[in-house]
Amino acid sequence: MILVDKVSSSIKRKSILKDVSMQIREGDSIGVIGPNGAGKSTLLKVLASVLKPSSGELRFEGKPYSHNLKQVRSQIGYVPQEIALFDELKVKEQIPAWSRLASNKVDTQHVNRMVEILRLNQVMDKRTKDLSGGWKRKLNLCIGLLHEPRICLLDEPTVGIDIAAKVDILEWLQCLHQNGMTLVFISHDWYELKQLCSRMLVLDEGVKVFEGDSKHMDDLLNGEVELSQELTNIIKAGKAVNHKKP
């Protein structure tokens, strides 16, 4: 589906990603973890074609991104950590406004289903600027998936919100994945990652240090790869969660 081959990215001469290679297969659910500044958000921006890599290549369905950009963008939904909404519009006005900008034709039934599951019908008449953080996150997710993409890239979609909103978002993402959507998901919450992700990608200082089943991440602690202290602490926290009984 997506092949990432030795991709690097530099911003203002600072190296953010260093020769990262990975493969995203149809139906994957991949959690991306690492310390702050490890390059996680930059990786998602590169995957979403929001940011052009400094070197390396990305391919979608076997074709280079550069030869196929329109199709890439029609098949990928990118939900950034920053809220990307029109503050002055009411919730019921946001969806038509963004639908006109969508790369694919927006299906009304799909939108209504998202609105119902995310409970956005409760706030349709409110101005976006007056919503709580949780409602803004849910609306942000809804807008990012209006065009029914095959792949969804999510940058901490539940950060800083209440538990009820978090549950709604995670249940919706699980439903989407069960229905065939491919997910790539950044989070610092191990319980979310365990619930949602079947594979893990670990970045440390811009370098990929692990890709595979989270149950095998303990191998990173055996000393063969030099890790930052922050990443070591993150993996130990994940180990504790993985070893807890459900």
C-alpha positions as CSV (number, residue, x, y, z in Angstrom):
1,M,0.0,0.0,0.0
2,I,2.6,2.6,1.2
3,L,6.3,1.9,1.0
4,V,8.7,4.3,2.7
5,D,12.3,3.9,1.5
6,K,15.1,5.6,3.4
7,V,13.2,8.8,4.0
8,S,15.0,11.7,5.7
9,S,13.6,15.1,6.5
10,S,15.4,18.3,7.7
11,I,13.8,21.5,8.8
12,K,16.0,24.7,9.0
13,R,19.1,22.4,8.6
14,K,18.1,20.3,11.6
15,S,17.7,16.6,10.8
16,I,14.3,15.4,12.0
17,L,14.0,12.0,10.2
18,K,17.0,9.9,9.3
19,D,16.8,7.1,6.6
20,V,13.4,5.8,7.9
21,S,12.0,2.8,6.0
22,M,8.7,1.1,6.7
23,Q,5.8,-0.6,4.9
24,I,2.1,0.1,5.6
25,R,-0.1,-2.7,4.4
26,E,-3.8,-2.7,3.7
27,G,-5.7,-3.2,7.0
28,D,-2.7,-2.4,9.2
29,S,-3.2,-0.6,12.5
30,I,0.2,0.9,13.4
31,G,1.1,2.8,16.6
32,V,3.9,5.3,16.4
33,I,5.8,6.0,19.6
34,G,8.9,7.8,20.8
35,P,10.1,10.7,22.9
36,N,9.1,14.3,22.1
37,G,11.1,15.5,19.2
38,A,11.7,12.0,17.8
39,G,10.1,12.8,14.4
40,K,6.7,11.2,14.8
41,S,4.6,14.2,13.6
42,T,7.1,14.8,10.8
43,L,6.7,11.2,9.6
44,L,2.9,11.6,9.5
45,K,3.2,14.9,7.5
46,V,5.6,13.2,5.0
47,L,3.2,10.2,4.7
48,A,0.3,12.6,4.1
49,S,2.3,14.5,1.5
50,V,2.0,17.7,3.6
51,L,5.8,17.8,3.8
52,K,8.2,16.8,1.1
53,P,11.1,14.6,2.4
54,S,14.6,15.9,2.0
55,S,15.7,12.5,0.5
56,G,14.3,9.0,0.0
57,E,11.2,7.8,-1.7
58,L,7.5,7.1,-0.9
59,R,5.4,4.8,-3.1
60,F,1.6,4.3,-3.0
61,E,0.3,1.2,-4.7
62,G,3.8,0.8,-6.3
63,K,3.9,4.2,-7.8
64,P,6.0,7.2,-6.5
65,Y,4.1,9.8,-4.6
66,S,5.3,12.4,-7.1
67,H,3.7,10.6,-10.0
68,N,0.4,10.0,-8.2
69,L,-0.2,12.8,-5.8
70,K,-3.9,13.4,-6.5
71,Q,-4.7,9.7,-5.9
72,V,-2.5,9.6,-2.8
73,R,-4.4,12.6,-1.3
74,S,-7.8,11.1,-2.2
75,Q,-6.9,7.9,-0.3
76,I,-5.3,9.4,2.8
77,G,-7.1,11.2,5.7
78,Y,-4.7,13.2,7.8
79,V,-5.8,14.4,11.3
80,P,-3.2,16.7,12.7
81,Q,-2.7,17.3,16.4
82,E,-3.4,21.0,15.8
83,I,-7.2,21.8,15.5
84,A,-7.8,22.7,11.9
85,L,-11.3,24.3,12.0
86,F,-13.0,27.6,11.1
87,D,-13.6,29.1,14.6
88,E,-16.5,31.3,13.7
89,L,-18.6,28.7,12.0
90,K,-21.2,26.6,13.7
91,V,-20.6,22.9,13.8
92,K,-23.4,22.3,11.2
93,E,-21.7,24.8,8.9
94,Q,-18.2,23.2,9.2
95,I,-19.2,20.0,7.5
96,P,-20.6,21.6,4.3
97,A,-17.6,24.0,4.2
98,W,-15.0,21.2,4.4
99,S,-17.0,18.9,2.1
100,R,-16.6,21.5,-0.7
101,L,-12.8,21.2,-0.2
102,A,-12.7,17.4,0.0
103,S,-10.7,15.5,-2.7
104,N,-13.5,12.9,-3.1
105,K,-17.3,13.3,-3.3
106,V,-18.7,13.3,0.2
107,D,-21.4,10.7,1.0
108,T,-24.2,12.1,3.2
109,Q,-24.9,8.7,4.8
110,H,-21.2,8.4,5.8
111,V,-21.2,11.9,7.3
112,N,-24.5,11.2,9.2
113,R,-23.0,8.0,10.6
114,M,-19.9,9.8,11.9
115,V,-22.0,12.6,13.4
116,E,-24.2,10.1,15.2
117,I,-21.4,7.9,16.6
118,L,-19.3,10.9,17.7
119,R,-22.4,12.5,19.1
120,L,-21.8,15.7,17.2
121,N,-25.6,16.1,16.7
122,Q,-25.6,17.4,20.3
123,V,-23.6,20.5,19.4
124,M,-24.6,21.3,15.8
125,D,-25.9,24.8,16.6
126,K,-22.8,25.8,18.7
127,R,-20.0,28.0,17.3
128,T,-16.8,26.0,17.0
129,K,-14.9,28.6,19.2
130,D,-17.3,27.8,22.0
131,L,-16.8,24.1,22.0
132,S,-14.8,22.2,24.7
133,G,-11.5,20.5,23.7
134,G,-13.2,17.1,23.4
135,W,-15.9,18.3,21.0
136,K,-13.3,20.1,18.9
137,R,-11.2,16.9,18.7
138,K,-14.2,14.9,17.6
139,L,-15.1,17.5,15.0
140,N,-11.5,17.6,13.8
141,L,-11.6,13.8,13.3
142,C,-14.9,14.0,11.4
143,I,-13.6,16.6,9.0
144,G,-10.4,14.6,8.4
145,L,-12.4,11.6,7.3
146,L,-15.2,13.2,5.3
147,H,-13.8,11.9,2.0
148,E,-13.8,8.2,3.3
149,P,-10.1,7.6,2.9
150,R,-8.6,4.1,2.9
151,I,-5.8,5.2,5.2
152,C,-6.1,7.5,8.3
153,L,-3.1,9.2,9.8
154,L,-3.8,10.4,13.3
155,D,-1.5,12.6,15.4
156,E,-2.5,12.2,19.0
157,P,-6.3,12.5,18.3
158,T,-7.2,12.2,22.0
159,V,-4.7,14.5,23.6
160,G,-6.0,16.8,26.3
161,I,-9.6,15.7,26.3
162,D,-12.1,14.2,28.8
163,I,-12.6,10.4,29.2
164,A,-16.0,10.4,27.6
165,A,-14.8,12.1,24.4
166,K,-11.8,9.7,24.3
167,V,-14.0,6.7,24.5
168,D,-16.2,7.9,21.6
169,I,-13.1,8.5,19.4
170,L,-11.5,5.2,20.2
171,E,-14.7,3.2,19.6
172,W,-15.2,5.0,16.3
173,L,-11.6,4.3,15.2
174,Q,-12.0,0.6,16.2
175,C,-15.1,0.5,14.1
176,L,-13.4,2.0,11.1
177,H,-10.5,-0.5,11.4
178,Q,-12.8,-3.4,11.7
179,N,-14.4,-2.2,8.5
180,G,-11.1,-2.2,6.6
181,M,-9.5,1.2,7.2
182,T,-5.8,1.3,7.7
183,L,-4.7,3.4,10.7
184,V,-1.4,5.0,11.6
185,F,-1.7,6.4,15.1
186,I,0.6,8.5,17.3
187,S,-0.1,8.4,21.0
188,H,1.6,8.6,24.4
189,D,-1.1,6.5,26.0
190,W,-0.2,2.8,26.1
191,Y,-3.8,1.8,26.9
192,E,-4.9,3.4,23.7
193,L,-2.1,1.8,21.7
194,K,-2.8,-1.7,23.2
195,Q,-6.5,-1.3,22.4
196,L,-6.1,0.0,18.8
197,C,-2.8,-1.1,17.3
198,S,-1.5,-4.5,16.2
199,R,2.0,-3.2,15.2
200,M,4.3,-0.6,16.6
201,L,6.9,1.7,15.0
202,V,9.4,3.2,17.5
203,L,11.4,6.4,16.6
204,D,14.3,7.7,18.7
205,E,16.0,11.0,17.6
206,G,14.7,10.6,14.1
207,V,15.9,7.0,13.7
208,K,13.6,3.9,13.5
209,V,14.7,1.5,16.2
210,F,11.8,-1.0,16.1
211,E,9.0,-2.1,13.9
212,G,6.8,-5.1,14.7
213,D,4.5,-6.6,17.3
214,S,4.4,-4.6,20.5
215,K,4.9,-7.9,22.5
216,H,8.5,-8.0,21.1
217,M,9.4,-4.5,22.2
218,D,11.0,-5.8,25.3
219,D,13.9,-6.8,23.1
220,L,14.8,-3.2,22.9
221,L,15.7,-3.2,26.5
222,N,18.4,-5.9,26.1
223,G,21.1,-3.3,25.4
224,E,21.9,-4.2,21.8
225,V,20.5,-0.8,20.6
226,E,21.5,2.4,22.4
227,L,18.3,4.2,23.4
228,S,17.6,7.6,25.0
229,Q,16.6,7.5,28.6
230,E,13.2,8.9,27.7
231,L,12.5,6.1,25.2
232,T,13.7,3.5,27.7
233,N,11.1,4.8,30.2
234,I,8.4,4.8,27.6
235,I,9.1,1.2,26.7
236,K,9.2,0.1,30.3
237,A,5.8,1.7,30.8
238,G,4.5,-0.2,27.8
239,K,5.9,-3.4,29.1
240,A,4.0,-2.9,32.4
241,V,0.8,-2.4,30.4
242,N,1.3,-5.4,28.1
243,H,2.0,-7.7,31.1
244,K,-1.2,-6.7,33.0
245,K,-4.1,-9.1,32.8
246,P,-7.1,-7.8,30.8
